[in-house]
Amino acid sequence: MHELAVCQALISQVRDIALERGATGVSGIRVALGPLSGVEPALLQSAYTLARAGTLASDAALTIVVPPLRVRCRQCGAESQARPNRLLCPACGSHDTRVLSGDEMILESLSLTFSGAVSHV
């Protein structure tokens, strides 16, 4: 389950940001997880429970948003949404598409605590 390693790296990044800003804790983490990222949201959520234990984020909720999978056709230039197993251009039917979004894993925001007060970054 590589999701645990992903969570450990996420917690490390969150810790670094929190300490850099002088936060005393983390109350929320928001991550964008594209359908082609190679990470399963349910497994990430499960691994997160283990990875956050004993860290600044031990009480932080993890929110996972799934952005749409979007492609651009290299033949006709059309941009559209696609399904992970069907990256075809709906305008011309070409298989020659480029992924614009949907393969990312991005730390979108944090809710940090500062002696009881919460700040969003």
C-alpha atoms as one frame of an Amber mdcrd trajectory, in Angstrom:
protein
   0.000   0.000   0.000   1.991   2.986  -1.262  -0.694   5.319   0.089   0.992
   5.120   3.504   4.259   6.410   2.006   2.292   9.144   0.222   0.643  10.114
   3.537   3.962  10.173   5.339   5.354  12.530   2.692   2.196  14.663   2.948
   2.479  14.854   6.749   6.147  15.824   6.397   5.235  18.649   4.003   2.397
  19.785   6.288   4.723  19.747   9.314   7.322  21.847   7.485   4.718  24.441
   6.465   3.191  24.558   9.955   6.569  24.994  11.669   7.694  27.591   9.129
   4.619  29.661   9.982   4.867  29.144  13.734   1.682  27.090  14.046   1.002
  24.995  17.129  -1.091  22.459  15.218  -3.027  21.570  12.101  -6.811  21.214
  12.138  -7.477  20.525   8.465  -5.766  19.404   5.274  -7.307  19.660   1.794
  -5.821  17.618  -1.054  -6.782  17.473  -4.753  -6.416  13.907  -5.962  -6.963
  13.334  -9.681  -8.416  10.074 -10.977  -5.151   9.349 -12.829  -2.879  10.162
  -9.864  -2.324   6.496  -9.056  -3.603   7.008  -5.515  -6.913   5.588  -4.291
  -8.859   8.132  -2.180 -10.275   5.516   0.218  -6.845   3.951   0.790  -5.283
   7.390   1.252  -7.916   8.253   3.860  -7.254   4.981   5.674  -3.468   5.421
   5.593  -3.848   9.007   6.783  -5.290   7.793  10.075  -2.027   5.934  10.746
   0.358   8.553   9.352  -1.016  11.483  11.364  -0.714   9.795  14.770   1.649
  11.674  17.083   2.177  14.588  14.666   1.064  18.233  14.532  -1.782  16.946
  12.351  -2.981  14.273  14.782  -6.404  15.954  15.082  -6.595  17.260  11.502
  -9.372  16.232   9.166  -8.284  15.205   5.670 -10.532  16.442   2.870  -9.980
  14.875  -0.535 -11.399  16.574  -3.615 -11.357  14.832  -6.983 -10.874  17.279
  -9.858 -12.345  16.364 -13.234 -10.208  14.587 -15.788  -9.778  17.009 -18.702
  -8.040  16.425 -22.021  -7.069  18.496 -25.068  -7.184  16.895 -28.484  -3.969
  17.259 -30.482  -5.902  16.768 -33.730  -8.759  19.288 -33.446  -7.806  21.286
 -30.326 -11.046  20.590 -28.443 -10.895  20.515 -24.630 -13.282  18.263 -22.751
 -13.840  16.020 -19.773 -12.893  12.377 -20.124 -13.105   9.124 -18.205  -9.947
   7.453 -16.877 -10.351   4.473 -19.189 -11.455   6.503 -22.236  -9.226   9.466
 -23.091 -10.864  10.081 -26.461 -11.790  13.433 -27.952 -15.595  13.639 -28.000
 -15.470  16.131 -30.883 -13.487  14.086 -33.421 -12.945  10.685 -31.748  -9.150
  10.928 -31.804  -7.022   8.996 -29.334  -4.319  11.663 -29.654  -5.152  13.640
 -26.515  -3.113  15.303 -23.796  -4.193  15.271 -20.147  -4.775  18.813 -18.841
  -5.940  17.871 -15.353  -6.805  14.775 -13.415  -3.364  13.264 -12.852  -2.378
  15.517  -9.961  -2.016  15.211  -6.227  -1.849  18.707  -4.780  -1.864  20.003
  -1.229  -4.491  22.713  -1.774  -4.821  24.209   1.695  -4.190  23.838   5.407
  -6.026  25.022   8.471  -3.344  25.865  11.018  -3.840  26.571  14.689  -1.991
  29.291  16.576  -2.599  29.041  20.329  -6.250  28.152  19.775  -6.956  30.425
  16.773  -7.336  28.887  13.297  -5.833  30.326  10.116  -6.268  28.982   6.580
  -3.307  28.831   4.191
